[in-house]
Amino acid sequence: MENQTVRPLSKLCFRDVPLLSSDYPIALRDLADPPAVLTVHGALDFDSLPVLGIVGSRDSSVMAESWLRRHLPELSKMALVVSGGARGIDELAHRIAIFESRPTAVVLPTSLDCPYPSDWADRSVEVIRHGGCLISEYKSGTPIRRWHFEKRNRLIAALSDVVLVVEARRRSGTGITARHAGMMGRTVATLPWFPSDPRGELCNDLLVDRAAALVRNSDDVRTLLTSAAAARLLRMQRALLGAGI
């Protein structure tokens, strides 16, 4: 965890969304341990658009950043971009969506009143302005713990129709997100990396293990998103029929 000063965000802006609320994201109910209550700042809408989770290294490379800058603007026009707000790939994904005036969802590992990284205390204004949101499963005043980061990753996986692994080393939090996504039947996609480049070890591992679809560009990701979002809609319809609604 980086050593930084945590700046507070006004609690007057937050609202609690309990598990049984109609506003609670249906996708999170696929989890074995869905949060009993979400704390939300902004618009909580995961049903209007396909949801694209973007994950990757905090120490992101020029190549990975260049790929995102080239392809994510177009994808953000058709999908809600979800990530964890961390330095590197996460932060860039959010920034691109904001620059394109598109919604993005920032899933934080901390309570919203003391966001980590602390930049989100200021940047939240831009997120909200473009129809996005900040989300946490921790009530205000909860001290940050290292295991919060892994728990946050499962939320990103559950909320996403497609989880795109842009760049990651073998032992990383990104791998945890990809594993959760695979276990829940979400589509995992990744970019191929040169075999000797450690920055893309996890990406190549996922491809070799057939745990992820290979994508080259925004067209490949768009195809996966369209298919995954249609499958999600079908699951939701079946769940509603099963509940007699």
N, C-alpha and C positions, 0 to 999 in steps of 0.2 A: 504494500500500500504506500502511495506517495505521501510524503510529509508536506502537508499544506494546511493553511488556515481555512476552516469551514465557515462560510458566510450563510447567515440565516435567510430563509424565504418566508414571507408572511403567511401565517396559518389561516388568515381570514379568507384566502383564496381557495382553500382545500375543501373537498367534500369526501365523505366516506361512502363507499359503495359495497354493501354486504353481499355475501354469496347468493342469497335468495332474491336480490334485487333484479328487476328486469333490465337494469343498466349494466349488470355484471357481464363481462365478456363470456359468451358461451364456450369459447375455445378453452378457457382456463378450467372448465369443469372436467376436461379430459385428464387432468392431473390427478394422481393418487392423493395429493395433499394440496388442494387449491387453497389460496389464502381465504380466510374467513371474511376478511374485510380488505378492500383496496382503498388506499388514499390517493385521490386523483386531483390534479390541477389541470383544467382544460377540458376539451371535448373527448369523451370516451366513446369512440365509434370504431368498432372493428368489423362491422358488417357491410358497410357501404362499398368498400374496395377490397381487392385482394391484398393480403398482408405479406410483405417481404421483409424477413429478418436479415439484417446485415451484421456479420460478426467477423472478427479478425484480430490481428496483432495490435498491441498498443504501440509497439515500435515499428510502425508501418513503413514499408519501403516506397521508394519513388515509383516503382513499377505498379504496385498495388494501388497506390493513390491515383496514378494516371489512369488505370483501368476504371476505377470508380468515377472519376471526373468525366470520363468519356461516355460511360454507359448508364450511370445511375440517373442523370437528369431525365432521360427518356422514360426509364422505368418508374420514376417518381410520379409521372403524369398518369400512370394507370394503377399504382399501388400505394398503400400506406407503408412508409418505411419505419421499421421498428429496430431499435438497437439499445445498447446498454449505457450510452453516454460516456464511455471510457475514452481515454486519450487514443489517438491513432485512428484505426478504421471506423470504430463506432462514431466518434466525434465527427469525422469527415462525412459519413453517411448522413447524419443529422444536418450538418451544415449545408450539404448539397440540396437536400429537400427544402430547407428554409430558403436558400438562395433562389430556388425554383418556385417559391411561394406555394409549396405543397405541404400537407400535414405530415408530421413525424411523431412517433411515440417514443419517449425516453423512459426506459424501465430502469429505475435506480436501485442500487444496493443499500440505500440509506433511507431514513425518513425524509419526507419532502421539505421539512423545515430546515434541515441542514444537509443539502444535497452534496453528493460526492461524485465526480469532481465539483468543486465549489463554483466553477464557472456557470453552472446551470442556475444559480441564484439570479444572475443577470440575464442569461440567454433564454430563460423561460418565457420572457416577454415575447420574443420572436417566435417561439414554438406555438404559443397560444394564439398569436396574431394570425397564424396561417392554419388554424384549425387543428393543431396537434395537442399533445398532452404529456404530462409527466406522471408516472405511476410508481407507487411503492406499496409493498405489503406491510410496511412498518409504520406504527403510529408515531406521531410527533414526539420528539424527545428520546427516541430509541437510540442508544449508543451504537456506533458502527462496529461490526465484527467481521473478521475475515471470511467466515463461512456464509455471510450474507451475499457475497459475490456469486458463489455457486448456486445458491437458491434463486438469485435474480436470473441466472442463465436459464433455468427451467421455465421461467415465465416467458422469456423471449421465444424459446422453442415452442411453447404451447400456443402462443398468440399468432405465430407465423403460419402461413400456408406453405411458404418456401423459405428455408434457412440457407442463405448464401454465405459460404465460407470463402472469404476473399484471400486471406493469407494467414497462416498460423504454423507455429512450430508444433512438434509432436506433443509435448507436455504443456498444455495451455488450457485456459478457461474456455477457449473456443471449442476445444474438443469435448468439453462437458456439455456445451450447448448442442453440438452436433449429435452427441449420444442421446440426449434427452429427446431431440427432434425425431431421431430414428425410432426410438422406443415408442413414441406416440403416433407413429405413422405419418409424420410430416415429411414433405419432400426436402431432401438435403441436396444442395448443389455446390460445386466448387470449381475453381480454375486449376488447370494443370500447371505444374511448376517443373523447372529443370531438376532432374533427380538429385544433383549434388548440392542444391540450394537449401540450406536448413530452414529458411524462412517459409518454405512451402511444404515441409515434411508432412504435416497433417493432411493437407490437400491431396497429396499423392497417395497417402495411406488410405484415405477415404475412397479414392478412385480404384486402387488395387483391390480393396476389400469389397468393392461394389456397394459401398454404403452411401455413395453420393453420385449424382448425375454430373457429367462433365459439361460445362458451359464455356463458350468462347466469347459471347457478346450479349447485348441486350435482347436480341431476337431469341436466343436460346432460353434466357431467363423468362422472357414473356410467355413463351410456349408452356414452360413448367408452371408458371403462375396461373395461367388460364385453366389448365387442367386441374391443379391442386385446389383452386378456389371453387371450381365446379363440384369437386368431390366433397369439399367442406359443406357446401350448400346442401348437397344430398344427405350428408350425415345429420345436419341440423333438421332437415325435414323429417327424417326417420325418427329422430329423437322427439320431435314435437308430436308425431303420430303415436309413438310409443307412450307418451305422457298423456295422450288423449286431449291434446290442445288443438 
